[in-house]
């Protein structure tokens, strides 16, 4: 079946259109993928509400995505809304508008659901392995830390640490001040080590890193212009390389960061906070490197949508 998934996150709004086999396997064929940095979480940490201009940026992206969906003979659609919408007092109203205006099965998912779908997407095409594997999803308003084996989630937590949230909370100068960077590091370290039991962290010897910070770091190190997902997916990203990128980018102002080969200009304002969060996640698990993955919550939500749609059709035939 052909599915369309929209991920409305705190920093970006993304679309995946893919064919998912009907045999229950976890392989899918990607037909179209788009990303627009919409910064829906602008100011949510301080005000507790989605800003009108931020919602309008999402609507503009959805206007374009609706045309893509209509042009591709999609069988089923869904939209998952995450941290910013969960936290905002007008989040439910926004979700309803998305559902009604764009004919999407839109729902605000919990942090636990976000972690589960991320792990499903990240591990869907990996060979079976009994060794514990971590998945780090550094998002705009939250970071999901998931540990599992052989496709099964053993532990998951959604933390209140994200690139938009922490940028607004700590980085008030451009370039950021040394004490601001250190304060962000300290909070991130405390959040991650407190959220995941030490025994769980010590059991992990390998990790996947998904979402914009990790993929941007891989693209920056390779100076990819234009962005090439084939060269990003599977890239081995060292903690030492992240520290090098952090030192370089934190010394620049936003305009200079936006000109760096491999970094989308719209990601420049939040990449410093993102690198700190990724580094501290790696430190919390005592890992020297992570494997960057293009497979993330979009893929997980696509597989979940196909399963739910197949189950619904199967259920109507009995009775």
N, C-alpha and C positions, 0 to 999 in steps of 0.2 A: 504494500500500500504506500501511497505517497503522502507524506506528512509535512506540515509547516510548523515550526516552533519559533516563538518570539520570546527572548529573554530580556525583560525590562529590569535592568540592574541599576545600581546607585550611580555608576559612572557611564555606562554605555547601554544602548539598546541594540539587540542583535537578532538576526534572522537566519534560520537554517531550513532549507527545503531539501528533503531527502526521500529516497525510496527505501523502505524497510521490508525485508522478506517476510512472508507469511508463515515461515516454518519455525518461528520461535528463536532463530539464531540472533546473535547480537551484532551482526555485520549490517552495515547500511551503505548506500551509495549516495554521496553528497552531490546534489545538483546545483545548489546555490547557497552562498553564505555571505552575509553582509554585516558590517559593524558600523554604528554611528555613535560617537561620544556625545551623549545628551546631558550628562551631569544632573540627573534627576534628584540626586541627594544633596544638591546645593542648599546649604543652610539648614538642613533637617536636624542635624545634631544640636544646633543652637535654638531653633525656633519650634521644632517638633511638628512642622508642617511642610508639605511639598509646595514649592514656590510656583506661582502662576507661569512665570517665564520658563521654568524648568519643565513643567508639564507640557507647555507648548512645543518645546524642543522634541519631546517624545512623540507628540502627536504628528509633528512634521515627518519624523522618521517613519512612523506607522503609516502615514499616507503613502509614502513610497513603497513600503513593504507590502501594503495591500495590493498594489498593482502587480508586484512580483508573484504574490500568492494566487491572484486571479488568473495570471497568465500561465500557471504551471499545473492546472488540473489537479489541485490538491484534494485528497480524500478527507483528511482530518486535520484540525488545527488546534493549537493550544498556545497560551501565553503564560509564562511564569514570572511573577513579580516578587522581588526579593527584599533586601534589607531596608532600603529607603522607604518602601511602601509599608513594610511591616511596622516601622517605627513612627510613621506619620499619622497624625490624628485624622487627616483627610485621605488616608490611603485607601480605605474601602470605597469611598466615592470615586476616586481616580480609577480603581480597578473596574468598577461598574461602568464607567464611561468607556474604558478600553473595550470591555466586553460588548457593550451595546453599539458603539460607533464602528468598530472594525470587525464585528462578527467573529470574534476570537473566543475560545473557551478559556477566558482569562481567570487566573486565581493567584492570590497571594499565598506563597508557600512558606512554611515554617523553616527555621534554620536547620532543623533535623531533616526535613524533606530536601532542602537544598544540598546538604551534605550527602545524602543518599543518592540523589540524582547525579551529583558531580562524580561520585565514586563509580557509579554505573557507567557513565560516559567515558571516564578516564581509563577504565580497565576493560571495556567491552571487547576489545580485539586483542588483548594480551593473552599469551598462553597460560594455562593453569600453573599456579605456583603456591605452595603451602607457606612460604615465608611471608611474614607480615610486611605489608606495603603501605606507605603513607601517601595521601594525596593532599597537597596544599593548594587551596583556592583563595588567593588574595583578591578580594573584591573591593567594591567602592565603599561599602558600609560595614562589611563583615569579612572575616576570614574563616573559611571552613577547614578544619583539620580532621581528616578521616583516616582510620587505620583498618585494614582488612586483609584477607587472604583469599585467593582463588575466587575472586568476584564477590565475596561475602563481607559485609561490613561488620567489624568487631567493636569498633569504637568510633564515635563521631561527635563533634562539637562545633557549634557556630559561635564565634567570638565577636565581640563588639570592637573590632579593629579593622579598618578599611582605609583605602587610599584617600578617598574624599573626606571621610570622617577625621582621620588623623592629620591630614593636611590642614583642614580648617581649625583643628584643635591646637596644633603645635607650630606650624610653619607660617609665621606672620611677617617674615622679611623675605626679600628677593634680591640676592640669594639668601637662603635660610641661615640664621645664626648658629654657631656651634652649639650653644646651650639648648637651642630648640631641637636640633638633631639628637642630642644626647637625651633630652627629656622624652622624645618620641621613642627612642631605642629602649629606654628604661621601662616605659609603660608597656610596650609591645612584649618585651621579655617577661614581664610579670604576668601579663594576660595569658600568654601561651603556656608558660610553665605551670601556671595555676589551673588552666583549663584541662590539661592533659596529664593524667597520672604519670609519675616518673617511670613506673614499671612499663607502661604502655609505650612511652617514648623510647625507653632503652631496648625494647623488643624490635624496633624498626631499624633495618639496615639499608633501605632504599626508599626513594620517594619520587613521585611525579609532581610537577608544578604546572598548574593550568592557569588560564586567564591572562589578562593584559600585561601585568607586570613581568611575568616570566617570559611570555612570548616577545615582549618588547626588549627584554634583556638579551635574548638570543638573537634578535634582529640587529640590535645595536652592536653587539660583539662581532657580527658578521658584516656589518654595514650594508644591510640589505635594502637596496633601492631599485625596484619596488620590493615590497614585502613578499616573501616567498614561503608559504606555509610548509612546503616540502622540506625546506632546509631548516625550518624552525622545529618541526615535529621530530622528537627524538634527540634533540640537541642536549649534550651533557653540559650543564651549567654549574660551574664551580662556585663555591662560596667566596673564594678569593677574587674571582672575576666580578662577582656582585659588589664586593667591597671596593674594587677598583672603579667600577661604574659609578657607584654611589659617591666616592670622593670627587670624581670628575664632574658629575652632573650637579652635585650640591654646590660646587664652586661657581656655577654659571647662574645667570638670571634666566627667567622663564623664556625670554626671546631667544637666547642663545641655545638653550636646551631644545627648543622647537626646531632648530635648524640641524640637529644632529642626524646623520644618515642612519636609517633604521628605526627612528622613533617618529611615530605619527605626531604631528604638531599638537593635536588635541590631547594627547596623553602627557605632554610636557609638564603641566602644572602639578600632576600627582605622581610622577614617576619616582621622585626622591622618597616620598613616604612609602611607596610600593616596594622599593628596594630594601628599605629598612625592615618592613614587615616580612619580606621573603627571607632576608638574612637571619632575622630573629627566629623565624620558624625553623630554619635549618639548624641554628644553634640550639634551639630547644630540644631537637631530636639528635643532636650531636652528629650531623651529617656534613660531609665536605662537599657534596654535590647533589643535584637533583636532575631528573630527566624532564625536559620541557615537553608538554603534550598539547596538541591542538584539540584533543578529544576532551570535552568538558561537559558542563551541565546541559548545553544545547543537545548534544548527542544523547545524554542520559534521558532528557525529557522526550526526545523523539522516540527512543526505544520504549519508554514508559507509555507514551501515547498510543503507539502501535499495539502494545499488549492490552491496554485498556479497551481499545477499539475492537480488537479481535475478541476479547472476552465478552464485550457487550453484544456483539453479533452472535457469538456462540450461545449466549444465554437466551436470546429471543427465539431460538429454534426449538426449545424444549418447553414443555409446559402445556 
